[in-house]
Structures are given as C-alpha cells and as structure tokens.
Amino acid sequence: MTWDPRKLDDLRRKFGEAHGGEVFDPRFRRVADKIFSKSGTRLAPYSGVPTFLSAPYLAVDADKPDFGDLQAAIVGVPMDLGVTNRNGSRFGPRALRAIERIGPYNHVLDCAPTHDLRVADIGDVPFASRFRLEQSHDDIERRIAQIVEADVVPLSVGGDHSITHPILKAVGRQRPVGMIHIDAHCDTAGSFDQTKFHHGGPFRNAVLDGVLDPSRTIQIGIRGSSEYLWEFSYESGMTVIHAEEISGLGIAAVVEKARRVVGDGPTYLSFDIDSLDPAFAPGTGTPEVGGLTTREALEILRGLKGVNLVGGDVVEVAPQYDATTNTAHAGAQVLFEILSLMVFSRFVNGERG
C-alpha cells in the first residue's frame, strides 16, 4: 500500500490547526470537553495545591460537617501507631497527594472519575492525639461515620492497615458488608503486646464486631512467613487466594472468584500496597517478596467493574523507604482505579436498597 498525498491533505485540514482538546471521536470528545478549556488548555499536573488525584478540595468541619452534594469523599488517614515492623505510613496521604500525573481518564474502564462523580478531597481525619492508638481509631470511626451518614461513599488513604477496622465499623454499622482484600497478609491475627488494635488484626476485629461478613470476603495475594497467624480467615469462612496460586489460576479466574464471593451485595475494597512485590513497591512497612506486579494488580481491579462498592482504601505506603517514589505512584494509581470502579457502583449512584 502506497502513501496517498490526498490523505495527508485531509489530515492537515482536520488536525493541522487543532489544539489538544479538539477531539473528533465522540467517545473521547466527551472526556476532552470536561478536561480542556475552549482555548485548549488544561490543568498542569505540577501546579496548584496538591490534592488526591487533583480532585477539588472541600473543607469539612469536624463538628458540623457539610458534604454538599458529594457522591464520594477522599480522606487522608495519616496514622501508623498500629505497625508491627517499620513505621512511616503516616506520610502516605501526603505522598499520594504529591503524585502529579494520574488520570484523569481511565482508558480501560472508559471513565474520568474525578469528572464523572461529584468527588472531593476533604482533607485528613482530625486526630485528637498523635500518640494514642485506640483514641485515633475512635476519631477515624467518627469521621467516616459522618461521611456515611451523609450518604457519601468514603475512599480512605492510610496510614497503616489498622485504620480499616474503624472504617468498617462505620461503613458496616447498618449491615455487615462483604470485602475484596488485596494484601500480602490476611490481617486476621489476635492480640499482640496487649492490644488487638494493630495492623495485623483489623479483619478479625471487624468480623467479631459484626460489621464484616466473612462468607462474602476474599483475600488475594497472601504470602510470606505469617501463614500460621491466619487461621481465623479459614475458620470464619473467608476465601483466601495465595500469591503462589495466581499464576496457575490466571487473573481472569481470580477476578471471577472474587465477583462470585461478594455477589451483588454491598462490598468494601481494601488494598494494602504490600500486596505488590517489593520490586514495584519497596516503600512499605512489611514487604514480602513474591507479590503481584503492578500490571496484575491493575488487571484484577479493572475486572471488578460493576461490583457494588460502598467504600475503599489504599494503605501502608511508607514513602521514606522508596527513593524513586514508585510506591506512592503505584498507590495513587490504585486509588484512581478504585475511584473509577465507584463510577459503576450502584450504591455510589444512589441505589441503596
């Protein structure tokens, strides 16, 4: 096939003087129209005050909260008093806010979530003390309960994984929820050093509190030397997929099993960054070799389109252990994917039955 100079003339007429926001394909035009000004400019990713995914910032009072007409609220939870190994995930929310180029278009799920949803970064959970773990959990539950009671869906950024217990106490207050949990660890251990409120046990606590349905819970990517601690997962009826099984099963089968376990009911999605192999995410408190690649993680998440999400979180990003910012970048991308999934959640779109 030879090059036709008439084709070049046609391309010049159509695209020669067009700016980046002039998109002719109707599918992509609807995205460009939300992002570009009429003159062809868009927000520079490195400018302005950083927020999660460059979402609008909305200040929400701690005592008299007003969430306006939001559908989803992204909230930072900078607390890592529950770690058993390396601390530092208190800096996770700030690190994810500083990632400058995620989205706004999700080409796989075909959505631009910060434009397709009424969403805002509402800042961080207001903590009364930086030293007291149990009190911090009370503060988290109180803030998330305010969000839930306003019929807004919370998307939280930790912080260590102990934060998910008080979040689930707020999200599952009316009825226990199912959960898709992507992690290196089951986090269903008992008490350590005189407390059960640590990052190794939030999901045992949530089940025993009646806010998490173990029969509708699946844990994906589990591995490492702590298997002897996770008997509660099996005893309670959770489904566990070890990292070593994933290659044999295939991502499609993992996704199909996750969808089957949670069904159509209200579902929470919790993503611990240590589910990724340390080659992709070294900046975390309890790294475990042999984990998911970023591509595998994204494929699993994108396969969950249509799951009825009622909330989600990304936890355990400890940026000071990562000289390249890869971990925060991966965490911000996962946050974007979860928010993208919320575009297709019946609950987020007002179906609360």
C-alpha angles and dihedrals in degrees: 000000000000126000112262113217088205088064089056090051090051091050091049092051093049103037108014097094099020120118124225094268095055100096120168103191104093092219093058096031091069088058096044092050089060095048108036128062119231089261092055103257128128136183112291107236093223098049135084131023108322119245132170107290088345088285117161114273118239120185109217119192115239095225104029104031121192115185095177112206097330121150095190133020123200110209132184119227106191098183128119104163090122101063123126096196131013117008126209106098088113083083092055098095093050091047093051092048089055095056101109108198119045120128141296089177124046103204095190097049092032098228141108099217100191087055100034094051132048094243136154141178102243096189126243133326107269105241122201093204135018090205108050116079100191092046090050089054089053089052091051093049091049094052095044090046089056089054094047094046089055089057090249122134116235123225108185133196118203166238116187123337094259086081091073093069095064089039090056090047087061098038094044097040095110096038135352113266132214121240142211105204119188111190147120089243133047092222093210098120126131131242122322124193094353099311137085092195099092133113093261095064115035096116096050086052093048093051092047090049089056095240099106123057107217093196087063095044126101125185116202130192098021116167145129136075099309099078090114088066097057104071090118090067091059097037092052094048103255119153113238125196113187121215089241090061097053099080091052095044096042126224094270091058092047091052092046091052092048092051091048093050097050096035119179097320129107108293135190121208118210120183121189110196090221087072083082119079112260088245086072100029114023093155100089139099102243109027118187122192119229097049137140122297117234089249092054092048092050091047091053093047095047090050089064094070109143097024108140099248120190096175145336147194145203113210147174100040104151102179099188090074092058120072093185102048088235092131095053090044091053091046092051091049091051090049088053091050093051091049088049090054089053089063087070099040114114090212093054089049093056104268099131100161 
